[in-house]
Amino acid sequence: MRHVVHHLYTEQMKWSFWFLTTLVTARFAHYLMASFMTSVDSSIENIMVFSLEWFKIYMLVIGLLSVYVFLSQTVSHGVSRWNYYRGTLLAAIGIIVTYMIVIALLTLIEILVIQFIEVPVEINQVAFGEMAQLVIHYFVISLLYYVVGWMITAGFYRFGWLIGLGFIIIGFVTIMIADYFWGENELFFNFDFGHVEYPFGIAVMVSIIINVAMLWLVRLITRKVRIKM
């Protein structure tokens, strides 16, 4: 089991290194634009806030890759489907935690650089309580995006492209519901539900419930799936 988790974590962290490199490059470009272009606001969010939307999409993408890249590979080496399932989940959690630690360090470095080097850019400060909420938000929503991607490709892998299209719809609606409770979406298929500010605890609880439901669905799909070599 440890070998499975280590393998899945290591391989996906290789992808994450290139994502982080791209993110830091984009952040540097953001600094340049804010410093030298008057049309760009010189007051910007810290790197943790800046990177959240990018990281969610990244987790969705590697979730989409998790079945076709790793399922056949691991099971063909004698790993049970249950251990593949557990290993994938634990590796995803490990990636999120590692990324959050790296981003926290980059946030600290960014603050120190801004303080000691004269840069015509102002970082919007986030209070400790808000930062704690942001970390929790980061974790539950990033895991959700990964699990949704995992669920979609598991559906395609087991049932083929036609039924697989239904899993795309399930994933799309799932993300819309989660984002709605985080205050990021007001429109569902042209029905305007308006803007509602849900309490932080409610948004976290809904995200956890959706994560558990999606993980249960992934388990149902992969439990007896026929392995394609």
C-alpha positions in Angstrom: 0.0 0.0 0.0 2.8 2.4 0.9 4.5 1.7 -2.4 1.3 2.5 -4.3 0.8 5.8 -2.5 4.5 6.7 -2.9 4.4 5.9 -6.7 1.2 7.8 -7.4 2.3 10.7 -5.3 5.7 10.9 -6.8 4.5 10.7 -10.4 1.9 13.4 -9.9 4.3 15.6 -8.0 6.5 15.6 -11.1 3.6 17.1 -13.0 3.0 19.5 -10.0 6.6 20.8 -10.3 5.9 22.1 -13.8 2.6 23.5 -12.7 4.3 25.4 -9.9 7.1 26.6 -12.2 4.4 28.0 -14.6 2.5 29.6 -11.7 5.6 31.4 -10.4 6.4 32.6 -13.9 2.9 33.9 -14.3 3.2 35.6 -10.9 6.5 37.2 -11.9 4.8 38.4 -15.2 2.0 39.8 -13.0 4.5 41.8 -11.0 6.1 43.2 -14.2 2.7 44.3 -15.6 1.6 45.8 -12.3 5.0 47.7 -12.0 5.3 49.1 -15.5 1.8 49.2 -17.0 -0.5 52.0 -15.6 -3.6 50.2 -16.8 -2.9 47.3 -14.4 -3.8 47.8 -10.7 -0.6 47.8 -8.6 -2.6 46.4 -5.7 -2.7 42.6 -6.1 -3.8 39.6 -4.1 -1.2 37.4 -2.3 0.0 34.4 -4.1 -2.2 32.0 -2.2 -5.4 33.8 -3.3 -3.9 34.3 -6.7 -3.2 30.6 -7.3 -6.5 29.1 -6.0 -8.4 29.2 -9.3 -5.4 27.9 -11.2 -4.8 25.1 -8.7 -8.5 23.9 -8.9 -8.2 23.5 -12.6 -4.9 21.8 -12.3 -6.4 19.3 -9.8 -9.3 18.7 -12.2 -6.8 17.9 -15.0 -4.7 15.4 -13.0 -7.9 13.9 -11.7 -8.9 13.3 -15.3 -5.6 11.6 -15.9 -5.6 9.4 -12.8 -7.5 6.5 -14.3 -6.1 6.1 -17.8 -2.5 6.7 -16.6 -2.5 4.7 -13.3 -5.3 2.2 -13.1 -4.1 -0.4 -15.6 -0.5 0.2 -14.6 -1.0 -0.5 -10.9 -3.5 -3.4 -11.3 -1.3 -5.1 -13.9 1.5 -5.1 -11.2 -0.7 -7.0 -8.8 -2.3 -4.1 -6.9 -5.9 -4.6 -6.0 -8.5 -2.2 -7.2 -9.2 -1.3 -3.5 -5.6 -0.4 -2.9 -5.5 1.6 -6.2 -8.5 3.5 -4.9 -7.1 4.2 -1.5 -3.7 5.0 -3.0 -5.1 7.5 -5.4 -7.1 9.3 -2.7 -4.2 9.4 -0.3 -1.8 10.6 -3.0 -4.2 13.4 -4.0 -4.5 14.5 -0.4 -0.7 14.5 -0.1 -0.4 16.6 -3.3 -2.8 19.2 -1.9 -1.1 19.4 1.5 2.4 19.6 -0.1 1.2 22.3 -2.5 -0.4 24.3 0.3 2.9 24.2 2.3 4.9 25.3 -0.7 2.4 28.1 -1.4 2.5 29.2 2.2 6.3 29.4 2.0 6.1 31.4 -1.2 3.5 33.7 0.4 5.9 34.4 3.2 8.8 34.9 0.8 6.7 37.3 -1.2 5.8 39.4 1.8 9.4 39.6 2.9 10.6 40.6 -0.6 7.9 43.3 -0.9 9.0 44.7 2.5 12.8 44.8 1.9 12.9 45.5 -1.8 11.4 48.6 -3.3 8.8 47.2 -5.6 5.9 49.4 -6.9 3.4 46.7 -6.0 1.2 46.4 -3.0 0.1 43.0 -1.7 -3.4 42.9 -0.2 -3.0 41.6 3.3 -5.2 38.8 4.6 -6.0 38.5 8.3 -5.1 35.3 10.1 -8.7 34.2 10.5 -9.3 34.7 6.8 -6.1 32.9 5.9 -7.2 29.9 8.0 -10.6 29.8 6.2 -8.7 30.1 2.9 -6.6 27.1 3.7 -9.7 25.0 4.5 -11.4 26.2 1.4 -8.3 25.4 -0.6 -8.3 21.8 0.7 -11.9 20.8 0.3 -12.5 22.5 -3.1 -9.2 21.3 -4.6 -9.9 17.7 -3.5 -13.4 18.0 -4.9 -12.1 19.1 -8.3 -9.7 16.1 -8.3 -12.4 13.6 -7.4 -14.7 15.0 -10.0 -12.1 14.6 -12.7 -11.4 11.1 -11.4 -15.1 10.2 -11.5 -15.5 11.4 -15.0 -12.7 9.3 -16.5 -13.6 6.3 -14.4 -17.0 6.5 -16.0 -15.5 6.7 -19.5 -13.1 3.9 -18.7 -15.8 1.5 -17.5 -18.8 2.4 -19.6 -17.4 3.9 -22.8 -17.8 7.4 -24.3 -21.6 7.5 -24.7 -22.5 6.8 -21.0 -19.3 8.7 -20.1 -20.9 11.9 -21.4 -23.4 11.5 -18.6 -20.5 11.6 -16.1 -19.3 14.9 -17.6 -22.8 16.3 -16.9 -22.7 15.0 -13.3 -19.3 16.5 -12.8 -20.3 19.8 -14.2 -23.4 20.1 -12.1 -21.4 19.0 -9.0 -18.8 21.7 -9.4 -21.5 24.3 -10.1 -23.3 23.4 -6.8 -20.1 23.5 -4.8 -19.1 26.8 -6.3 -22.5 28.2 -5.7 -22.2 27.6 -2.0 -18.8 29.3 -2.0 -20.4 32.3 -3.6 -18.8 31.9 -7.0 -21.8 31.0 -9.2 -25.3 32.5 -9.5 -26.6 31.0 -12.7 -27.8 27.4 -13.3 -28.8 26.7 -16.9 -30.2 30.3 -17.3 -32.1 30.1 -14.0 -30.8 32.9 -11.8 -30.7 31.9 -8.2 -29.3 35.2 -7.1 -26.3 35.9 -4.9 -26.5 34.3 -1.5 -23.7 34.6 1.1 -23.7 31.2 2.9 -21.8 30.9 6.2 -18.3 29.4 5.9 -19.3 26.3 7.9 -22.2 25.6 5.6 -20.0 25.8 2.5 -17.4 23.5 4.1 -20.1 21.0 5.1 -21.7 20.9 1.6 -18.2 20.5 0.0 -17.4 17.6 2.4 -20.8 15.9 1.7 -20.2 16.2 -2.1 -16.7 14.9 -1.8 -17.9 11.8 0.1 -20.7 11.3 -2.5 -18.2 11.5 -5.4 -15.7 9.2 -3.7 -18.5 6.7 -3.1 -19.4 6.9 -6.8 -15.8 6.4 -7.9 -15.6 3.4 -5.6 -18.7 1.9 -7.2 -17.4 2.4 -10.7 -13.8 1.1 -10.1 -14.6 -1.8 -7.7 -15.2 -4.4 -10.4 -14.0 -2.6 -13.5 -12.5 -4.7 -16.2 -8.8 -3.6 -16.8 -7.9 -2.6 -20.3 -4.4 -3.4 -21.3 
